[in-house]
Amino acid sequence: MGRRLCIYFSWSRPRELKAPLHLLDNRYPNLFEFRRAIWPFYEHASDPKEYKQDISGFLDHVILSDFAAFEEVVHSQTGNRVSLLQREGDTPPVQQLDDTLLADVDTLIVVSLDHFRTNQVASPGEVECIRSFLMRENACLIVCPHHDVGEVETIEDREVQHRHHGDILVPGQQRIGGFARSLLDQLGFPIENRWGLSPGRDVAGEPAQLLFDNNAVTASGILSGVQTFNLHPHLPHLWVPPSLNSKVAVLARQPINTVATRHPYVDDGHRDFNAFLHIKPGDERAGHIFVCDATLWSSVFGGVKSLRQLWANVANF
């Protein structure tokens, strides 16, 4: 049998579901709002007897269902089913990361789609558990935040960011990935997911070719044969503190959409953003750490052929 993978959704489902619907910011849309915004493309989910129309319906039938293709690739490559766990599901207890949970895991993918407002923070025990996990030579930790949109205070600045990515489903402020930031910071790598940038396209409307550090890509092997990622409307720049430049390799950068409206990150002269990072073994750590966007395990934003290669690489890493 091959490697054993676990996807750990670090959200608090009850707190996500209890977000007041009269507030637009820092919550997911409910399924009804989602269907209305993209009508008629999701009308198969209009029956309330089969599809809950609240936020739980969005989490289950939009977000979680998007990972099915990734699970199929991993199963075909390894012979093992992917374990799917939620930090806080519909019923207690909270499923924190611990040695028992990770005993049968070789690759842990932390999908940090938790809103900052829900205060998901890695506990000291979880950090120690991850440190222990990373002492294994075959261990691989992949930490995946998402965008951080609208962190600025003025509505005018938020509007600039919103117009840049152009996704009507996203409110003026939607800050996601708090658990990922907390975990990385406590491991000694305070990498931050910044912005929500519109990715570039090629002339055929497909995701633009990634920009690689070829030496680092060859050394790690995880991006072997991968040419593009996806076209999710708002992808984060994975900011690396300058003090960590010698420890954190930027394996791939993704071009920014050249026809999108202005954005402060682009105004500063940037034409691409950090999309895939590698923290090599060292400092009594035998395992590898990678950092990338949470949507790279989804099959609905384009670039699927190349993403399938990434998924196969991860399954066999």
Beta strands, then each sheet from edge to edge (+ up, - down):
strand 1: 5-12
strand 2: 83-88
strand 3: 107-111
strand 4: 140-144
strand 5: 148-149
strand 6: 174-175
strand 7: 192-197
strand 8: 211-212
strand 9: 235-239
strand 10: 248-255
strand 11: 272-279
strand 12: 288-292
sheet 1: 2+ 1+ 3+ 4+ 12+ 11- 10+ 8-
sheet 2: 5+ 6-
sheet 3: 7+ 9-
end
